[in-house]
């Protein structure tokens, strides 16, 4: 019984950890409107690694810029352990952010991330935190990933950084993940490399996480599940639309690429999507544009061009017709 861990009336047999495994010190810095589920997924995986093992293998601490509580994107406020500039002797530091990340890359965070990296800390991010790492210059020469909503805007702002649309990415000393429950899988990868597969599997079991996902897995649900339709040619066309928002294809090309006539394509969209393909395509581009307006600092013209509009005036006209406000009015709503 000496080596067993007891919680209330439940007893589990701990997983033996090799004596050569040292305690790893991990820090989390929270910024305003951070994703609570992404942060909790990451820190709980580490907590459970300590719980299932025969001894603790992770120490973790949480910081904010000023040491004050931080509000998550869901409105909840979280206490932290101290100011970020007081963080020292960390083996790893993770940036936890969420919406409006472009407003959170202040000098204090960037300089302290660089300081910790210079002193040997590995650097990581959950959800949109990769944006802050990029602003700090800590992703130059590294592959990374970010939440799927941010992929296109990140690529526009940081064209020299290799961004991939995968669940998580570990490139040498850089750890990034898409956010949400992807943080669990990234931490399970870390736990496996540090304490062994048996510990990671036990953690996944504790978290009711039925399968440890590989980093190379995609972020989004399959198109079939997202749309609730199964027509293969329709799905192929919509997939091609989603992949070509900056340089839209015409209906004739979309139809011929899947062996349909333009009229047949029109019928498919009317039957399954209750709208014309041109209207559906325009909605995809405008939805992407709205995200870029609200979640980046990109100039409106750059947003227009990135979403396939030939001019700011044409973009503004289409945007107003769809959202009942102009792009500039959209930005003023959140200021």
C-alpha positions in Angstrom: 0.0 0.0 0.0 3.0 2.4 0.5 3.3 3.0 -3.3 -0.4 3.5 -4.0 -2.2 6.8 -4.5 -5.4 7.1 -2.6 -8.2 9.6 -3.5 -11.3 9.5 -1.2 -12.4 5.8 -1.2 -10.7 5.0 -4.5 -7.3 3.4 -4.8 -5.2 3.1 -8.0 -1.9 1.4 -8.6 0.7 4.1 -9.6 2.8 3.7 -12.7 6.5 3.3 -12.0 8.6 6.1 -13.4 12.3 5.6 -14.1 14.5 7.1 -11.4 16.5 9.0 -14.0 13.4 11.1 -14.9 13.8 14.5 -13.3 11.0 17.0 -12.3 10.3 19.4 -15.2 9.3 23.0 -14.3 6.6 24.3 -16.6 5.1 27.8 -16.7 1.9 29.1 -18.3 1.4 32.8 -19.1 -2.2 33.8 -19.5 -3.3 36.8 -21.6 -6.6 38.5 -21.7 -9.5 36.5 -23.3 -7.4 33.3 -23.2 -9.1 30.0 -24.0 -10.0 28.4 -20.7 -10.5 24.9 -22.2 -7.1 24.9 -23.8 -5.3 26.1 -20.7 -7.2 23.6 -18.5 -6.6 20.7 -20.9 -2.8 21.4 -20.8 -2.4 21.9 -17.1 -4.8 19.0 -16.1 -2.8 16.6 -18.2 0.4 17.5 -16.3 -1.5 17.3 -13.0 -2.7 13.8 -13.8 0.9 12.8 -14.8 1.9 13.5 -11.2 -1.2 11.7 -9.9 -0.8 8.5 -11.9 3.0 8.1 -11.4 4.7 6.9 -8.3 6.2 10.4 -7.8 5.7 13.9 -9.2 7.4 14.7 -12.5 6.1 18.1 -13.3 5.9 21.4 -11.4 3.7 24.0 -13.0 3.0 27.7 -12.3 0.8 30.3 -13.9 1.6 34.0 -14.6 0.0 37.1 -16.0 1.7 40.3 -17.1 0.9 42.2 -13.9 0.3 39.3 -11.5 -3.4 40.1 -11.4 -6.3 37.7 -12.3 -6.9 37.2 -16.0 -10.3 37.0 -17.7 -10.9 34.1 -20.1 -12.8 34.4 -23.3 -15.9 32.9 -21.5 -15.9 35.8 -19.0 -14.5 33.8 -16.1 -11.5 35.2 -14.1 -8.6 33.1 -13.1 -6.1 33.7 -10.3 -2.4 33.4 -11.2 0.7 32.7 -9.1 2.7 35.9 -10.0 3.9 38.4 -12.5 5.5 37.1 -15.7 8.7 39.0 -15.3 9.2 37.1 -12.0 9.3 33.8 -13.8 12.7 32.2 -13.5 14.3 28.8 -13.8 11.6 27.3 -16.0 12.3 24.3 -18.3 9.2 25.2 -20.5 6.9 28.2 -20.9 3.6 28.1 -22.7 1.6 31.1 -23.9 -2.2 30.7 -23.4 -4.4 33.0 -25.5 -7.7 33.0 -27.3 -9.6 35.7 -29.1 -8.2 39.1 -29.9 -4.7 37.8 -29.6 -3.4 40.6 -31.8 -4.2 43.0 -28.9 -2.1 41.0 -26.4 1.4 40.9 -27.8 2.8 43.7 -25.5 6.4 44.4 -24.9 6.5 42.8 -21.4 5.3 39.4 -22.7 7.6 39.5 -25.8 10.7 40.5 -23.8 10.1 37.9 -21.1 9.5 35.1 -23.6 12.8 36.0 -25.3 14.6 36.2 -21.9 13.3 32.7 -20.8 14.2 31.2 -24.2 17.7 32.7 -24.1 18.1 31.0 -20.7 17.3 27.6 -22.1 13.5 27.3 -21.6 11.6 25.5 -24.4 8.8 27.6 -25.7 5.2 26.7 -26.5 1.7 27.9 -27.1 -1.8 26.7 -27.0 -4.7 27.9 -29.2 -3.7 31.3 -30.7 -0.5 31.7 -28.6 1.6 31.0 -31.7 0.8 34.5 -32.8 2.6 35.9 -29.7 5.5 33.6 -30.2 5.8 34.8 -33.8 5.7 38.4 -32.7 8.5 37.7 -30.3 10.6 36.2 -33.2 10.6 32.8 -31.5 9.1 30.9 -34.4 11.6 32.0 -37.0 13.0 28.8 -38.6 10.4 26.6 -36.9 7.2 24.9 -38.0 4.1 25.7 -36.0 0.4 25.4 -36.0 -2.5 27.5 -34.7 -6.3 27.3 -34.4 -7.8 26.7 -37.8 -9.7 30.1 -37.7 -6.3 31.9 -37.5 -4.4 29.9 -40.2 -5.0 32.3 -43.1 -4.5 35.5 -41.2 -1.3 34.1 -39.5 0.1 33.1 -42.9 -0.7 36.6 -44.3 1.1 38.4 -41.4 4.0 36.0 -41.1 4.7 34.7 -44.6 8.2 33.5 -43.7 7.0 31.1 -40.9 6.0 27.6 -41.9 2.4 27.2 -40.6 0.6 23.8 -40.9 -3.0 23.0 -40.3 -2.5 20.1 -37.9 -3.5 19.2 -34.4 -0.2 20.1 -32.8 3.4 20.5 -33.9 6.6 19.8 -31.9 9.6 21.2 -33.8 12.7 20.8 -31.6 12.2 23.3 -28.8 8.9 24.7 -30.0 5.5 23.3 -29.0 2.3 24.7 -30.6 -1.2 23.3 -30.8 -4.6 24.3 -32.2 -6.3 24.8 -28.9 -9.2 23.2 -27.2 -8.7 19.5 -26.5 -5.7 19.5 -28.8 -3.7 20.7 -25.8 -4.3 17.4 -24.1 -2.7 15.5 -27.0 0.3 17.8 -27.1 0.8 17.4 -23.4 0.4 13.6 -23.7 3.3 13.8 -26.3 5.3 15.7 -23.8 4.5 13.3 -21.0 5.4 10.3 -23.3 8.8 11.8 -24.2 9.6 12.8 -20.6 8.0 10.1 -18.4 7.1 7.2 -20.8 4.2 5.9 -22.7 2.7 4.1 -19.7 2.3 7.3 -17.8 0.8 9.1 -20.8 -1.7 6.2 -21.4 -2.7 6.3 -17.7 -3.3 10.1 -18.0 -5.4 9.6 -21.1 -7.4 7.0 -19.2 -8.0 9.4 -16.3 -9.1 12.1 -18.6 -11.6 9.8 -20.4 -9.6 10.6 -23.5 -10.2 7.4 -25.5 -7.4 7.8 -28.0 -4.0 9.7 -28.0 -4.1 11.6 -31.2 -1.1 12.1 -33.4 0.0 15.7 -34.0 -0.4 15.2 -37.8 -4.1 14.7 -37.5 -6.4 17.4 -38.9 -8.0 20.0 -36.7 -11.5 20.1 -38.1 -14.4 17.7 -38.3 -14.8 15.9 -41.7 -16.7 18.1 -44.1 -19.4 15.4 -44.3 -20.0 15.7 -40.6 -19.8 19.5 -40.5 -22.4 20.0 -43.2 -24.6 17.0 -42.6 -24.6 16.0 -46.3 -22.9 13.0 -48.0 -23.1 13.7 -51.7 -19.4 13.1 -52.7 -19.3 15.6 -55.6 -21.0 18.3 -53.6 -18.5 17.8 -50.8 -15.6 17.8 -53.3 -16.7 21.2 -54.7 -17.2 22.7 -51.2 -13.8 21.5 -50.2 -12.3 23.1 -53.2 -14.1 26.4 -52.4 -12.7 26.4 -48.9 -9.2 25.8 -50.3 -9.5 28.7 -52.8 -10.8 31.7 -51.0 -8.0 34.1 -52.0 -8.3 33.2 -55.7 -11.9 32.1 -56.2 -12.7 29.6 -59.0 -15.7 30.1 -61.3 -18.7 27.8 -61.3 -17.7 26.3 -64.6 -14.3 25.2 -63.3 -15.7 23.9 -60.1 -18.3 21.8 -61.9 -16.0 20.4 -64.5 -13.4 19.4 -61.9 -15.9 16.9 -60.5 -17.5 15.8 -63.8 -20.6 17.9 -63.6 -22.2 20.6 -65.8 -22.8 24.1 -64.3 -26.6 23.4 -64.3 -26.1 20.1 -62.4 -23.9 21.9 -59.8 -26.6 24.5 -59.4 -29.2 21.8 -58.8 -27.0 20.1 -56.2 -26.5 23.3 -54.2 -30.2 24.2 -54.4 -31.2 20.7 -53.2 -28.7 20.3 -50.3 -27.6 23.8 -49.4 -30.7 25.7 -50.3 -28.8 28.4 -52.2 -26.8 28.9 -55.4 -23.1 27.9 -55.4 -22.0 31.5 -56.1 -23.9 32.6 -53.0 -22.4 29.9 -50.8 -18.9 30.7 -52.1 -19.4 34.4 -51.4 -20.6 33.5 -47.8 -17.4 31.5 -47.2 -15.2 34.4 -48.3 -17.2 37.0 -46.3 -17.1 34.9 -43.1 -13.4 34.6 -43.5 -13.1 38.4 -44.0 -15.2 39.1 -40.9 -12.9 37.0 -38.8 -9.9 38.8 -40.2 -11.5 42.2 -39.5 -12.3 41.3 -35.9 -9.3 39.2 -34.9 -6.4 40.9 -36.8 -5.0 44.3 -37.4 -4.7 43.8 -41.2 -5.6 46.8 -43.3 -9.1 46.5 -44.8 -7.7 46.3 -48.4 -5.4 43.5 -47.4 -8.3 41.6 -45.9 -10.3 42.2 -49.1 -7.5 40.8 -51.3 -6.9 37.8 -49.0 -10.6 36.9 -49.4 -10.7 37.2 -53.2 -12.1 40.7 -53.7 -10.5 42.8 -56.4 -11.1 46.1 -54.7 -12.0 47.6 -51.4 -15.1 49.2 -52.8 -16.4 45.8 -54.2 -15.6 44.2 -50.9 -17.4 46.9 -48.9 -20.5 46.6 -51.1 -20.7 42.8 -50.7 -19.9 43.0 -47.0 -22.6 45.6 -46.3 -25.2 43.6 -48.3 -24.5 40.5 -46.2 -23.7 41.8 -42.7 -25.7 45.1 -42.9 -22.6 47.2 -42.0 -19.4 48.1 -43.8 -16.0 46.6 -43.0 -14.9 49.8 -41.2 -18.2 49.9 -39.2 -17.5 46.2 -38.2 -14.2 47.1 -36.7 -15.6 50.1 -34.8 -18.2 47.8 -33.1 -15.4 46.1 -31.1 -13.3 49.2 -30.3 
